[in-house]
Amino acid sequence: MDQNKTTSYIPALGYDFLTAYYDLAIKLTMPEKKFRRILIEEINPQDDESILEFGFGTGQNLIMVKNQNQSIKLTGLDIDPKVKDIANYKLDKNKHSVPLDLYDGNMFPYPDHHFDKIYSCLVFHQLDADSKANSLKEIYRILKPGGELIIADWGKAENKIMRLAFGIVQMLDGFKTTNDNVNGKMPEYIASVGFENVKITQSLNTAIGTFSYFKAQKKFSDL
Ligand SMILES: C[S@@+](CC[C@H](N)C(=O)[O-])C[C@H]1O[C@@H](n2cnc3c(N)ncnc32)[C@H](O)[C@@H]1O
């Protein structure tokens, strides 16, 4: 991978001009309250933990995680400057202060063994195979030994109707980045960078596909 060039990326809703409508689109197409509430339960933020959201988008999860536990040290990382402005506006409105970082899609701007937990929601289906692998490698590097990864994203379609319904997401985000998700490859990607205890904790069948929660842990011995 070229370390000096910003990696090309898929904006929140597939096309740059649609980013302003992202929150509305999620509200209309997904059981938003339910899938975000489950995500917060899976993250289970504890006092004083340092937690990163990879691909914070318009900041909806950041607000909910902070509402759940004010004492955590929360940080957001994304690649798109446009979402940073939207997320900052919403965080201000909710009286939360969360440092939001941008990067170029290569090395994450944090030292080794830095975070207790890293979570990500609806991001990995927008990454091609190289970016999935590189992002997971970086997440592994910056997690503390024993630290937890929580990913909420499109997973293996649970039946033919779910496979068909996922066509809507694939039309917006393309097939190249989404096929491995719907074919159930996420656990393989996660395990391939060294994570252990890789599991799917639950899945939801939605109007546009099967949405799954993946969890994994960095080895305690990886210092
Ligand atoms: C569909 S949005 C999800 C936003 C938010 N996490 C949520 O739950 O609503 C995907 C986000 O991933 C970001 N993204 C895409 N490629 C990325 C990359 N290589 N590194 C970091 N963020 C990326 C996009 O900019 C966008 O904000």
The ligand as an SDF file (V2000), in Angstrom:
LIG
                    3D

 27 29  0  0  0  0  0  0  0  0999 V2000
  -21.9000    3.9480    6.7450 C   0  0  0  0  0  0  0  0  0  0  0  0
  -20.9260    5.0840    7.6430 S   0  0  0  0  0  0  0  0  0  0  0  0
  -21.1220    4.5440    9.3280 C   0  0  0  0  0  0  0  0  0  0  0  0
  -21.0430    5.6810   10.2840 C   0  0  0  0  0  0  0  0  0  0  0  0
  -21.2880    5.3490   11.7610 C   0  0  0  0  0  0  0  0  0  0  0  0
  -20.2750    4.4730   12.2710 N   0  0  0  0  0  0  0  0  0  0  0  0
  -22.6660    4.7990   12.0240 C   0  0  0  0  0  0  0  0  0  0  0  0
  -22.7920    3.8170   12.7640 O   0  0  0  0  0  0  0  0  0  0  0  0
  -23.6550    5.3960   11.5530 O   0  0  0  0  0  0  0  0  0  0  0  0
  -19.2840    4.5430    7.2630 C   0  0  0  0  0  0  0  0  0  0  0  0
  -18.2200    5.4990    7.7450 C   0  0  0  0  0  0  0  0  0  0  0  0
  -16.9450    4.8780    7.5080 O   0  0  0  0  0  0  0  0  0  0  0  0
  -16.0610    5.8560    7.0220 C   0  0  0  0  0  0  0  0  0  0  0  0
  -14.9870    5.1920    6.2790 N   0  0  0  0  0  0  0  0  0  0  0  0
  -14.9970    4.6840    5.0270 C   0  0  0  0  0  0  0  0  0  0  0  0
  -13.7790    4.1870    4.7110 N   0  0  0  0  0  0  0  0  0  0  0  0
  -12.9860    4.3990    5.7950 C   0  0  0  0  0  0  0  0  0  0  0  0
  -11.6220    4.1140    6.0970 C   0  0  0  0  0  0  0  0  0  0  0  0
  -10.8070    3.5040    5.2280 N   0  0  0  0  0  0  0  0  0  0  0  0
  -11.1590    4.4620    7.3140 N   0  0  0  0  0  0  0  0  0  0  0  0
  -11.9710    5.0760    8.2230 C   0  0  0  0  0  0  0  0  0  0  0  0
  -13.2500    5.3820    7.9910 N   0  0  0  0  0  0  0  0  0  0  0  0
  -13.7540    5.0360    6.7960 C   0  0  0  0  0  0  0  0  0  0  0  0
  -16.9190    6.7760    6.1690 C   0  0  0  0  0  0  0  0  0  0  0  0
  -16.3020    8.0250    6.0050 O   0  0  0  0  0  0  0  0  0  0  0  0
  -18.1840    6.8290    7.0070 C   0  0  0  0  0  0  0  0  0  0  0  0
  -18.1290    7.8710    7.9380 O   0  0  0  0  0  0  0  0  0  0  0  0
  1  2  1  0
  2  3  1  0
  2 10  1  0
  3  4  1  0
  4  5  1  0
  5  6  1  0
  5  7  1  0
  7  8  2  0
  7  9  1  0
 10 11  1  0
 11 12  1  0
 11 26  1  0
 12 13  1  0
 13 14  1  0
 13 24  1  0
 14 15  1  0
 14 23  1  0
 15 16  2  0
 16 17  1  0
 17 18  1  0
 17 23  2  0
 18 19  1  0
 18 20  2  0
 20 21  1  0
 21 22  2  0
 22 23  1  0
 24 25  1  0
 24 26  1  0
 26 27  1  0
M  CHG  2   2   1   9  -1
M  END
$$$$
